[in-house]
Amino acid sequence: MHTYLKFFISGFLLNNILNIVLKLFIKEPRPSKDQKAIEIGVTNGVRIGYDKFGMPSGHAQNCVYCLAFITLVLNSPIITTGYIILTMISISQRYINNNHSILQLIIGSIIGLGFSYVIYLFAKKQITGVIKMKKDDNAPL
């Protein structure tokens, strides 16, 4: 039996993998004091962990993924408002503490939004299944 929770968790895990792959591909450092050291390391082929890169923001990507998916599934203004508040706190904290630039946060949010919509559409199709016309049983009207 398929449930939205199974798709949510699977999508969340895939969203994290996507974030790691993108960080290792883009290799844009976080805005920090040691940005030059990271840039020199990347240029010279030094192996640097994905967590040293900031593009796209994993926190923004995950927060917006959760916000969008839960909004689409539950369609509850109260729950959506709570998730919007939590998402804004998390995203602003990443900027205030100099963990990400505005662009990194925006790109992470866009990816999280798009990915959640794709997972939601896939889940909805799997849960609903194929709808077919019922064969006429010739009952009186």
C-alpha positions in Angstrom: 0.0 0.0 0.0 1.4 3.4 -1.0 1.0 6.4 1.3 2.2 9.9 1.0 4.5 9.4 4.0 6.5 6.8 2.2 6.9 9.1 -0.8 7.7 12.0 1.4 10.5 10.1 3.2 11.9 8.6 -0.1 11.8 12.1 -1.7 13.5 13.7 1.3 16.4 11.2 1.1 16.7 11.7 -2.7 16.6 15.5 -2.1 19.6 15.2 0.2 21.5 13.0 -2.4 20.7 15.6 -5.1 22.0 18.4 -2.9 25.3 16.6 -2.3 25.7 15.8 -6.0 25.0 19.4 -6.9 27.5 20.8 -4.3 30.2 18.5 -5.5 29.5 19.5 -9.1 29.2 23.3 -8.6 31.9 23.6 -5.9 30.9 27.1 -4.8 32.3 27.8 -1.4 30.4 29.1 1.5 30.8 32.8 2.3 33.5 32.6 5.0 36.9 33.9 6.1 38.7 30.8 4.6 37.0 31.2 1.2 40.4 31.7 -0.5 41.8 28.5 1.0 38.9 26.5 -0.3 39.2 28.1 -3.8 42.9 27.3 -3.9 42.2 23.7 -2.8 39.5 23.2 -5.4 41.8 24.7 -8.1 44.7 22.4 -7.1 42.6 19.3 -6.9 42.6 18.9 -3.1 39.8 16.7 -2.0 37.3 18.8 -0.1 34.1 17.5 1.6 30.8 18.5 0.2 29.9 20.3 3.4 32.5 23.0 2.7 30.5 24.0 -0.4 27.4 26.2 -0.1 25.7 26.0 -3.5 22.9 25.1 -3.2 21.9 25.5 0.4 20.9 22.1 1.8 18.9 23.6 4.6 16.9 25.8 2.3 16.4 22.9 -0.1 15.1 20.6 2.6 13.0 23.2 4.4 11.2 24.2 1.2 10.9 20.6 0.1 9.0 19.8 3.4 7.0 23.0 3.2 5.8 22.4 -0.4 5.1 18.7 0.0 3.1 19.0 3.2 1.2 22.0 1.8 0.3 20.0 -1.3 -0.8 16.9 0.6 -2.5 18.4 3.6 -3.9 21.6 2.1 -4.2 23.1 5.6 -3.6 26.9 6.1 -2.7 26.5 9.7 -0.1 23.8 9.1 1.2 25.7 6.1 1.6 28.9 8.1 3.6 27.0 10.8 5.9 25.5 8.1 6.4 28.9 6.5 7.5 30.4 9.8 9.9 27.5 10.5 11.3 27.7 6.9 11.8 31.4 7.1 13.6 31.1 10.5 15.9 28.4 9.2 16.7 30.2 5.9 17.3 33.5 7.6 19.5 31.9 10.3 21.7 30.4 7.5 22.2 33.9 6.1 22.7 35.7 9.4 25.4 33.2 10.5 27.2 33.6 7.2 26.7 30.0 6.2 25.2 30.8 2.8 24.8 33.7 0.4 21.4 35.0 -0.7 21.9 33.3 -4.1 22.7 30.0 -2.5 19.6 30.1 -0.4 17.4 31.1 -3.3 18.7 28.3 -5.6 18.4 25.8 -2.8 14.8 26.9 -2.2 13.9 26.7 -5.9 15.4 23.2 -6.2 13.5 22.0 -3.0 10.3 23.5 -4.4 10.6 21.9 -7.8 11.7 18.5 -6.4 8.9 18.4 -3.9 6.4 19.1 -6.7 7.8 16.3 -8.9 7.7 13.8 -6.0 4.1 14.9 -5.1 2.9 14.4 -8.7 4.6 11.0 -8.8 3.1 10.0 -5.5 -0.4 11.2 -6.4 -0.3 9.2 -9.6 0.9 6.1 -7.8 -1.7 6.4 -5.0 -4.6 7.2 -7.3 -3.6 4.5 -9.9 -5.2 4.2 -13.3 -8.8 5.4 -13.3 -11.0 3.6 -15.8 -14.7 3.9 -16.7 -16.9 1.4 -15.0 -18.5 -1.1 -17.4 -22.2 -0.4 -17.8 -24.4 -2.7 -15.7 -27.6 -1.8 -17.6 -29.3 -0.8 -14.4 -32.5 1.3 -14.6 -32.1 5.1 -14.2 
